Every structure is written in structure tokens, then in C-alpha cells.
Amino acid sequence: MTRSLIALAALSLSVPAAADRADQALESDTIAWDFVEGITTEIGPRMPGTEQEARARVWAMDWLRANGFANVANEPFEMDTWVRGTETAQIMAPYAQPMAITALSTTSSTGLEGIEAEVVYFPSYADLEAAAPGSLKGKIAFVSHRMRAAQDGSHYGFAGPARWTAPSLAASKGAVATVIRSVGTDSHRVPHTGTTTFAEGVRPTPAGALSNPDADNLERMFARADDQPIRMKLVMTPRDLGTTESGNVVGEIVGRDPSLPPVLLACHLDSWDLGTGAIDDGAGCGIAAAAASHVAAQGQPLRTIRVLFAGAEETGLWGSRAYAAAHADEPFFVGLESDFGADRIWRIETNFTRNDPELFRQLASAVARFGVAPAAGVATGGADLNVVRDQDGALIDLQQDGTRYFDLHHTADDTLDKIDPAQLRQNVAVWTAVVDVMANHAEPIRRGEDSAE
């Protein structure tokens, strides 16, 4: 932390903690819990483009109306839809046994008869990159690129290529299928799903993620096989449903001056189909909506607060891109997103800290009492804030503790019991304090030559 930020933190700690809705949220908020408990209980998994996601949109619109939001609507868009089928992995020789696997989306089917082939082991993504062209012809590539836990989740960027591009890379070198170590930090026998992409000109092949214990086991097999080939049989039968409809759900707390650009609070309503979408991202939608509700309870804010429950985030940011296209000409004052679970917020960053230090000081002061520190990093916004980024608009990142997030991310363990109600309330309190400042801020945000009016 720079000296100026240390001084800022010290100054903010000296600001009296006024008893307001943020403090009340810390002690007794039930709105966010009501949302995430309700949607995981009554809807459950919300795979993009499916009937389950459509039911979730209806449920969310009803919930928003019941909680005092105006201008509630569904903004539909079309998307390419993929669903999983049967998923099994079996080591056939020399150490016959089953393994826990889940398919990665946009991958192709093995067919019901499956694929059986020799496995080639790559300890890291770099090792796969170094493999000679054509060297994997007729083989199954196994990429055991390991992820580590970090408070800011930064190791996801290091481990992610094993899922994002390794299947395409392996296919380009002749592999008939790819299995990866799950991009996750747990030791449970629960694989992590997610999306992969195939480069132009590379035909999609079957690809799946092994649970971390099974990836460990497969590594041990290679260590003791004495050059015996390890053979695996995969049966994965996902299907492309073609074009289906998804949608973005929006609702508003209307401000005293609706002519001013609104504050945009984002999350995503869809989830993977393995769990019930509690931390990813039911909690985020509950946090954003609860904060808007608490600010409204203090009195009508100056600016309109709009919540965006984006659709179809998990399989390609379909909702974010559709919303950005539909609202390209509508200015937004500032954007915030909650999509990193429900553990405590520990850091605040903006992309206007240097150019508008007084506003940043006000924000830091508002959240210091909740254990949130100012940071010098530049906010980049969440995945569903494309519309704000496209406008080079103002962004605030309220960084949640991600130490255990990737234990649960994209797994069957993403369920309501993993949310700590006290930490969820801390999120709501911090969001309420920040949204209150921004929704009642009349002046443009100073961002060098650019500004958010």
C-alpha cells in the first residue's frame, strides 16, 4: 500500500460510524439471504438457455416486484445452447478403476460407445504447448495444471488456460479427447466444470475435468507404470440444442432525478447445472438487490439504481454482450458487480482513484468500519459490466475474500449451506454504504479527460 493510501486508511478509520442502513444490514439484513435461499430452493440449477433458467427469470421478476423495485422487465436475447449428458471416465489398464469427471461446455460427444485410447501426461500447460505437432494422434491428452488458493483469486489466471484453451491445443496436435485437472483448489472428489473454446479451424473434441483427487491418482499411476501405456475410456454425451432464448432481468429504484445516468449493480442469474448456484451467483444478485433496497429505505436517492441480473454468463457472457449492445447509447454513472461468492469484502478499488481522490476518500471512509481497506489497484469491473467498460465508464470493485471460492466454483458443492450468513450480511453492508454514496453523488466523476455525468 502506498503512503497516500495508508494515510487515507488512517483518516477513514477516524470517521464516526453513523448508524444507518449499512450498519443495520451488518446486524440484521435478511433480504440477500431471502433471495439466494429462495432461488436455490425453488429453482435450483439455472443452466443458460434452458427451461430452468427461464423459470429463474420469472421467479426473479416476481421477487423484485415484491421487494419494491419498479420497471421490472425481461430483456430477451438468443444464444447457442449446450447441455451435458452421460459422463464417465474409466482407467482400463494397467490399474483399472473409475474416475470422477465432468464435461466442459462447447465440447463434443464421444457417442454412447465412448472413446478408449492411450493417455499422454502433461504436468503443465506449457508442457502441452511444447508437444510436437501430430504427436497426440489417436491419444487422450491429460493436462495436470494445478491451481493454488489465493485471497484475490489471482491464481485462476494462471491455471485457467488448462480449461480455456488446452482442449483446443491438444486437438490441434491430434488428440481424440482431453482430460484436465479441475481448475479448483479443493481436495474433494468433485470435478469443476466450465467453458472451453476451440480455435478457428480446430474441430471440437470431447473434453472433461477430473476431480483433483483423481488427477492426483492418475499422476501416481504414471509414476509407477514403468512405461506401460495407461489406457482410459471416456463416455461423455453432451448435446448442442441450437439457438434458444435467454434474457436479462432488470429492475430499478427510481431516483429523484431520472434524467441523471443511473448506478448499475450487476450479477448473473444463471448457474452451472451441477450445484444450485448459491455462491455463483445467487448470492451476488441477493447482495446487489439488498443494497439497492437498503438505500431506498433511507429515502429516495438522487440517481436511479438499476439492478442487472444478467443471463447466460457461464457459457459465454451472452447476457452481458446483449445488454451492452442494447444499451450502448445509454450513459451509466458507475458500475459494480458481485460475482465472487459471499465471503467478506476486504478491499475497495476504483478506476477513478487518482483523478477523483475526494470521492475515493469518501467511499473508503464509508466502508472502513466494515473492515474494508482502500487499494491502489485499478478496478476493471465484473464480467457482466461490458456496457460500462465499452463506454470507458466509472467502475468500483468491492473485492471479496476468494480463499475458498475455488473450492466450490463450478461444482456440485455450490449449494446454500456454503454461505456464511454473517459474511453475506457484511457484503450487503459494504455494498449499501458504497451505493448510497454513489446514488446520491451529484457531481460528475473526474476521470482525466473522461467523466461520468
Secondary structure, DSSP 8 states (H G I E B T S, - for coil): --HHHHHHHHHHHTS----SHHHHHHHH--HHHHHHHHHHHHT----TTSHHHHHHHHHHHHHHHHTT-EEEEEEEEEEEEEE---EEEEEEESS-EEE-EEE-BT-----TT-EEEEEEEESSHHHHHHS-TTTTTT-EEEE-------TT-THHHHHTHHHHTHHHHHHHTT-SEEEEE-SS---SS-----B----TT-----EEEE-HHHHHHHHHHHHHSTT---EEEEEE--EEEEEEEEEEEEEEE--S-TTS--EEEEEE----SSS--IIIIIHHHHHHHHHHHHHHHTS--SS-EEEEEESS-TTT-HHHHHHHHHTTTS--SEEEE--S-SS-EEEEEES-TTT-HHHHHHHHHHHGGGT-EEEEEE----TT-HHHHHTT-EEEEEEE--TTHHHHTTSTT-SGGG--HHHHHHHHHHHHHHHHHHHT--S-EEETTEEE-
